[in-house]
Amino acid sequence: MTPFSLEPGRYDELVRIRRDIHRHPELAFAERRTAAIVRQDLAGLGLDPICGVAGTGVVAVLDTGRAGRTVGLRVDMDALPMTETADVPFKSEVTGAAHTCGHDVHCAIGLGAASLLCKRRDTLRGRFKFLFQPAEETLEGARAMIEAGALEAPAVDVLLGCHNSPQLDTGRIGYRHGASMASSSAFVIDVRGAAGHAAHPRSGVDALQALPMLLAGLNAIRAKEVAADQPLILSVGRIQGGRARNVICDAVTLEGTCRTLDDTVRGEVEAALRRLAQGTATATRTQVDVQWHTLAPALINDRDTLDRTLRAIERCLGADALVELDAPSMGGEDFAWYRQRVPVAHLRIGSRGAGRSTQLHQSDYFCDERAIETGALALASAAAELAAS
């Protein structure tokens, strides 16, 4: 197969689309303007996009009419609730919303891949299903798309996804076999005591007594409950409690996250946390309740799917474009929900420009637009390869 190439005029159009979306960022499940831009561009490629999937998602299918598999390409669209400080001429015009994770670039990558595949529809096999998903930042969109039937009619056989990466130079494609990103779970621990006068502490039950036991116990879970070779991050990011300095505290709430690369370990941590809560309640005469929400499972790449993806990218971009990542990310990605239904492969698209040092989710985040072309070529090449058999 002749390698894909993106025409200069199309690249310029994708940059224009990216900057338009960047100027008008929309938060989770509110991506209406973004979805309209996506729909219009897909329709211009001769596709018949379906809007309103999972609220604001967009789905379109390219059917070549020839035997082959159905390959899905998932693209996230939402912005973050932040104020942008990057000095760019297309800076966010929306107060309290910004594309500081680069999902605007992802939209352009997805549309670029769609145009490359549409242009070759007469020579390709199978079907290509483009899933433009809302609400990745809240880790809710993937499940909503699945529940809305985005993987059905036609049924997706394999799914590709990507994310821009400021840790990689533009033009490089990062990958990792097996676990690529961590599961993400949120927990809330509510401690209930009884208020009383501070001069008469026996008149109440001090909920604050539970606090040091819970914090020490969380550290003990890492040290004593989980194998040393299993990555685990347990963090408490918020503690709230008390009414006044002279009132025995009757309620404390702790909120935190758990990140691990193994879904079994995640279950073990949850069980240990519930035992800790029960023991703390007995020791302090309080009531301790735990709420646990799995926001995303671990993202585990299917080996065969990833290997075939890498071979296709190597043929298009060259072996030097591929970078095997040293370690998985402990960040969460709701793309992982799809892997419970179909084999998946997830890539990192290098987006670090020369002389730039930046990070995702920072107010001054800068994404090199040349990543659009690299990402589009990588996804189109991989999708064509996977659909052919």
N, C-alpha and C positions, 0 to 999 in steps of 0.2 A: 504494500500500500504506500502510495506517495505521501510523505509527511504533510500534515496540515500546515497552512500558513494563513496569517491574518492580514487582510489587505489594509494598507495605511488608512484609507478612508473609513473603514469600519472601526479601526482602533480609535481614530479621532472621535467617532460617534460614541463609542463606549466611554471614553474619557468625559465627554460632555454629559452623558447620562450619569456617570459616577458623581460628577461635581454637582449636578442638579439634585440628586438624592442627598448628597452631603450637605448642601445648603438647607435642605428641608427634612431633617431627621425626624423619625417617628418612633415612639416607644412601642413596647410589646402589645400586640393585638390592636394597634392603632395605625398600622402601616398602609393606610388607604391610598394616599398619594403615591407612595412608592409602588404599591401593587398596580396602580393605574399605569404608571410608567412602564413597568414590566409587561403588563398585558399588551400595551400598545406596541412595544418593540417585538414581542413574540408574534403578534398578529401580523406585523409587517414582514415577518419571515415566512408567512404562509401557514402558520399554525392557528389552532382554534382554542385559545386559552380559556380555562374555567376559573372564574374569580370567586372569592368568598369562601374558599375551602378553609375550614378551621377558623372562620371569621375573616381574615384578611389574606390568606394564602392564595397562591396562583399555581395552577397545574396545567401543563400542556404536553401533548404527545406527538412525536414525530414517528410515523409508521412508514417504513420503507416498502412495505408490501412483500418483502422477502423473508424467508425463514430465518430465525435467529432468536436470541434472548431479548428480554426487555430490561434495559439498563436505566436505572434512575440516577438523576443528578440533583442533589439537594443543595439549596442555596438559602442562607438566612438573610433577613432583611431589616431587622430592628436595630434601633440605636440605644444608647445608654442615657440614663437621667443625669447628665453632667453638663457643665458649661465649658465650651471649647475655648482654649487659649492659644491654639496653634495660629501662627501668623501666615495664613494662606488666603488668597483672594476669594476663595469659595467657602469661607468660614460659615459655620452654622448660623442661620438666621432665626432659630427657634430657641427661646430662653429655656434653659433647663433640659436640653436634649442635644446630643452630639454623637457623631459616628466615630467614637474613640476606640472602637474595636474593629473598624474596617469592613463592616457589613455592606457598606455602600460599594466598596471595591468587589466584594463577593457577588453582588448583584451584577456588576459589569462583567465579571468573570463568567458567571452563569449564562448571561445573554451572549457573550462572545462564543462560548462553547456551543450554544444553540445555533448560532449563525453558521459556524463552521460545519456542524453536522447537517444542517438544512441544505447548505450549499452542495453537499455530496450525497444527498438522499438517493440519487439514482445509482450510486455504486455501493452503498452500504447495505448491511443486513440487519434484521431485527427491528426493535422499537426503542425509542429514547423518550424517557418521561422526565420532564423538568419540574421539580418541586421547589417552588419559592415559598419558604416557610416563615411564618411570623414567630416572634417571642422566643428566640434562642436564649437571649440574655436572662430571662427568668426561668429558663429550663422547663418551659411549659409547651412550647410550640410543636415539638416533634410528636409528643403523645397526642396532642390535639389533631395533628395531620393524620396520624395513624387511625385515630378514632373516626375521623371524617372520611376514611376510605382512600386516602391518597396513594396507598400501596396496591390498591386493587383496580381492576377494570381499566387498562390491563394490569394484571398482577406483575409487580416488579420482581425480577429474578435476582438482581444484584444492585447495590446502591453505592454511588461514589459521593464523597464530600470533601471539603477542603476548608482551610482557614489560613489567612495571611499570617506571616510570622516575621516580626522585626528582629528575631534572633538570627535569621538567615539573610544573606545578601540577595538582592533582587536577581532573578534568573535561576535560582536554585530551588529544588523541590525536596523537602524533607519527608522522611518516612520512618516508620518503626513497625517491625513485626510484633504480633501479639498485642499486649496492653499498650495503648498509645496515650490514653488520658484516664484520669482517675474518676471513680464514682464520686458523686457529691450528694451528701445527705445533710439535712438541717435538723437540729434538735432544740427543743425548748424544755427547760426544767423549771417547773413551778413549785415553789416551796410555800406552804401555808402554815402559819403559826397562830398566835392570838395576841392582839394588842394589849398593852398594859402601861402603867405609869413607869417611867424610867427609874423612879425612886423606889419602886417596889417590883423588881423584875420577876419575882415569883408569881405575880398576879397575871402574867402573860406567858406565852411560849415564843421565844425569840427565834424567828425564821433565819436570822443571820448566823446562828450557830451551825446551820447546815452548810454554809458557804465554804469554809475551809475544808470540810470533809469532802464536799463534792469536787472542789478544784484539785485536791490531792488525789482523790480517787480517779479522776480523769487522767492524771499523769500516770497513775499506777496501771491503768488499762493498757497504755502504750508499753509500759515496762514489763508487765506480768501476764497479760492476757493474750498477747499477739506475738507470734514468732518474730525473732529479731530481723529476719531477712525479708519481712513483709513491710513495704512502705505504708505508713499510716500517719496522717496529720489530724490531730484533734485540736480544735481551736475554740475558745470562748471569746466572742467579740462584743458581747453586751451583757451587763449586769444591772439590774434595776430593782430597787427596793427601798422601803422605809417611808415614813410619813413626816416625821419631825424628829429633832434631836432628842427630845424628851419623851418619846413614845417608843415602847418596845416594838420592834419591827414585826409585823404580822405577815408580810409577804415579800418574797424575793423571786425574781425571774432571771434565769441565765439562758442566753441564746448562743448557739455555736454551730460549727460544721464538722463533719467527719469526711475525710477523703482517703480512699484506699484504691488499690489496683485490683483487688480480688473481691468479688461479690460475697464469697463465703466469709471472708474477714469482716466485711461490713456487717453481716448478720451477727457475728460473734461480738463485735463492739456494741451493737445495739443491745444484745442480751446482757452484756457486762454492765452497761450503763443502767439498765433497769434494775439489776441486782444491787448496784451501788445506791440507787435511789431508795430502794426498799430498806437497805441496811441503815442508811442515813436517817430515814424517817423514824425507824425504831430507836436509834441512839439519841435523837434530838427531840422526840415527842412531836414531830411535825408531820405534815402530810406532804409527800413529795411525788409529783406526777411528771411523767416524761412523755413528750410528744416527739415522734420521730418521722421524718418525711424523706424518702429517697427521691431526690430531685433528678438524678441521672445515674444509671449504672456505669460501670467501667467501660470505656471504649476499647474494644478488642478487634483488631483488624483480622479479617479472614486471610489466611496465608495464601491460598491459591489465587484469590481475587487480587490481593496486593501484588503478588509476584507477576501476574499477567499485566497489571496496571503499570508496574515499573518497566517491564519489557517494552510496552507500547510507548511510554514516555522516553525511554532511551533511544528508540528509533526516531522519534520526532525531535528531541532536544539534545540528544547526546548523553553519554554516560556521565560526563562531568557535571551535568545539571542535578544529578541525584546525590542526596546526602543522607546517610543513615544516621539517625539521631542517637545520641549516647544514652539518653534516659527518657522515660515517658514524662509527660506533663502531669502535675498533680492538680491541674485545673480541670473543671468539669465541662462537658459538652453534651447537649441533649441529642445530638446525632447518635449517641450510644443506644438510645431506645430502639432505633431502627434495626440494630444488629440482633435484637431478640426476635426479629421477624425474617430478615434476609441477610445474606453475607454482605459485608461492607468493607470498604477501603477508604481511609481518610488520610489526606495529604496536608502538608504544611507548605504554603507558597511563600517563598522568600520575598520580603517587602522592605528590607533595610536599604535605604539609599546611601550613597557614598557620603561619608562624613557625618552621618546621622546616628544619634543614640536615642532611642525612644522605646516605650513599652506600651502594650495594650492597656486600655482602661486608664491611661493618663490623660489629663486635660489637654496636653499639647501633642498628643499622638499624631505622628506623621506616617502615612503609608505611601510608599513609592508606587505611582500609578503604572509603572512598567510591569508590575506584578499582574496586571490585568491580562496582558498578552501571554505571559508565561502560564498563568493559571488556565486560561481558555484553551491553549494548545494542549496542556497536560490532560485536562478533563476530556476534551474531544477525542484525543488519541486513545486514552484508556477506554472510554465508552465504546468507541468503534471496535476495539479489540475484543472487549467483553461481550458485545452483542453478536459477534460473528459466529459464536459457537455455543 
